Every structure is written in C-alpha cells, then in structure tokens.
Amino acid sequence: MTLASGREFLSIPGPTTVPDEVLRAMHRPAVDIYSGGLLEVTTSCLEDLRRIFRTEQGRVYIYAANGHGAWEAALANVLSRGELVLVLDSGRFARGWGEMAAAMGVEVEVLVHGKIPLGVTDRCFLLTESEETDPKCPSACRAVHWLTSRQWALKTVGKGVLSGRDMCLLEHLPRLVADGFRVFRVEGLYETAAYRSEIGAVYREALARAFDGGGYALDDRWADAVRRHAPRGLCNGYLFGTSGQTYVGTVLQDGNPEV
C-alpha cells in the first residue's frame, strides 16, 4: 500500500508545477473558438508579445507547440543551411537539439573538451571597484581563481564562471563520429598557451584515428597530457544522463581519484 500526503512538486526542467491561482483560473468551461472572447484574448496576446519583443514593424505570430517545437522555431528563424552552431552537450535535450539542427542542414559543432561555461554577468567579481578605477584590473584576470565548497570547485574568470573539471570526450570520439558529427571544439578560453597547444594536438591525432574507422584506443601520451592539464579532474556525465561531475569511461578516470 502506498500513502501520499501533501502536494507533489515537480523538480524537473518541464513540465513545471502550476501555481494554485493558475489552476483555479483554468477551472472553467472551454471557450467558443468562434466567439468574440477568444478573439479578444488572441488580440491582447499579440499586442503584449509585440511590446515584449519590441517589434516596431512586421507582424507577430503565435506558434503553438511543445518545447521541441520551440527548438525548431528558434533554429529556423536564426540559422540557415550550412551555418555553424555550437552545441554544449549537457545531456539528452542538448544533444537532441543538436540532432534537430543537423537534420535541418545546420553544421553542428560539439564541445569535446574543456571547461563548461556555467554563468556570465556584466559585473566582474574579482574587483571591488569599477573596471575603470580598480588597480587590480586587468591583472586579476591573468591569475587563476577557484570557488570551492566541500567537493565542489568552479573556476571564476571575473565576469564568468566555468566548471572546475574539464569536459572530456576523448574516449568517446568514435561514437560521435559514427553519429554523424563532423565539427568539434576544444575550449581553450582562459587557458594557457601550453593547454591549447597540447590538448589541441591530442584531439587532432585522436580524431584522425577515429575517422580512420579502424581500431581506436587511447594513446598513453594523450592520457598523460589530458590528466596533466586537468588538476580538478575530468567530467562527461551530462552526455550519459548522469551527474555532470562524474566521468564515464574505462581509462581516464583511473588518474582522477576525485571523480
């Protein structure tokens, strides 16, 4: 026997918990689609959307669809065939959006290595004064700063926050190639020249081997370079539907006991 008490709350990206006042407002008969009431609501929504999106010229349309329909609308209105879009593969939905883009003829760039951007702001958290008057600017940005709390570690770069661990798909390149991806990104922003040079060389060799279609195994040199440049460890759990901090693989986690 299963007992439940209280109200059940959804803690997922969507659908979300609907507030009581919204539920009460929905508790009414369906409107006549041919009457003036629906026309008035539709006109009001169009005018409100015009103000929200600051549409001074042209017409506003209401596109009725689920979240996947919003994906398609965004891609169709922003990109054209042959253009390039970067997909931060943070899980099933991000990957699905990339697959939809590829099906629409957009070139999809996949992040295969590097720290994941988590947030951005217009204010630099490394400074106590404005950028124009603080003597620590721009020298503060040249140093490495970490935000730590128990097992968590994030890298702050002033106006942005990055993951502490490096996203790493080195072991899984053959799968990405088999799935049809052809453009790959190694994120080297805010990293040293040695990081960009050595990690870039690793992935050039690894991708060449993955595209050859023969046996694929990690070279010891690749593993050494990746471990050396990831002091906080590696991660790729998003790709496999698990915690983003975890690492899924058979080789590289051995050198990262924190993972």
Secondary structure, 3 states (H helix, E strand, C coil): CCCCCCCCCCCCCCCCCCCHHHHHHHCCCCCCCCCHHHHHHHHHHHHHHHHHCCCCCCCCCCCCCCHHHHHHHHHHHHCCCCCEEEECCCCHHHHHHHHHHHHCCCEEEEEEEECCEEEECCCCCCCCCCCCCCCCCCHHHHCCEEEEECCEEEEECCCEEEECCEEECHHHHHHHHHCCCCEEEECCCCCCHHHHHHHHHHHHHHHHHHHHCCCCCCCHHHHHHHHHCCCCCEECHHHHCCCCCCCCCCCHHHHCCCC
